[in-house]
Amino acid sequence: MSRFSAPIVVVLALAASPGFGQTKLSGECQAGDQHACAALARTPSASLELRLGAVRRLTDQALLTDFANTSPVRDIRLAAIRGLIDQTVLADFARHAKGAVERGTAVERVLNQETVADIARHDPSKWVRQHAAYCLTDQTQIAKLVAEDRRELLPTLVAGGGIRHVKVDGKDVKETLLGVTTILPGQHTITADFTVTENVAWDKDSVRSTTLDARLGATYVIEADIGIVTWEYLSPQTRRGQGRWKLVVREAVSPGPDFLPQLLRR
């Protein structure tokens, strides 16, 4: 019997090791076992990536609701909310979740446009109100918010560096201290000039106009997309360039009230 004792000890040690347990749960989760996914997502020693992967494989609405309510890790709460399809539960999270990011994540998945518009009016967080407005697609609800003169929900235009003489639908935009102005939702034609301190002659075929389909709650940054500049060196200290630029408008979004906006490249 002694010759079999060592392998038995090894097997028992492997079975008791955290890595073995995680591997077993991971395999069962991959096979669709919802309770294995839940157990893996609750394993503190597992990596966050592994735990998030387990939550993303959950379809059980009760388990997802529990994670969204009770997990101490915000990324896991958000992943659980993104897995929910129960509209009653989602609307409850969108209205009553403690965190603004959680409410904003839930409102993205709420289908009832009246509910979304109501959140855009009343949520205590400006970011959530704007995010809810951005999620609206019902033109009647959008028109109601515009008619109520909720200016904080209107699309915002920000002039990037070097942008001057901005026009929206042929009308001059007044210069502001921060280069920010608001517009109505819908399609607009934006024109502008580009100025630089370098000695560059911009090609006459540069594109100085673009169209924008503005949405409530969104911020748009007007920029010059600079092409290749060919430089001619006149002396060691002097040069002049020739190049082309194109006017672009990029959408800037913030993933939450405590985060800086990020540009979404089109």
Salt bridges, closest charged atoms under 4 A:
GLU28 OE2 - LYS24 NZ 2.70
ASP66 OD2 - ARG42 NH2 2.83
ASP92 OD1 - HIS96 NE2 3.90
GLU102 OE2 - ARG77 NH2 2.75
GLU108 OE2 - HIS131 NE2 2.76
ASP118 OD2 - ARG95 NH1 2.74
ASP118 OD1 - HIS122 ND1 2.93
ASP123 OD2 - ARG103 NE 2.74
GLU148 OE2 - ARG121 NH2 2.95
GLU148 OE1 - ARG150 NE 2.54
GLU152 OE2 - ARG129 NE 2.66
ASP169 OD2 - HIS188 ND1 2.79
ASP172 OD1 - LYS167 NZ 3.96
ASP193 OD2 - HIS165 ND1 2.98
GLU198 OE2 - ARG239 NH2 3.34
ASP203 OD2 - ARG244 NH2 3.49
ASP205 OD1 - LYS204 NZ 3.65
GLU223 OE1 - ARG250 NE 2.80
GLU223 OE1 - ARG265 NH1 3.80
GLU232 OE1 - ARG240 NE 2.99
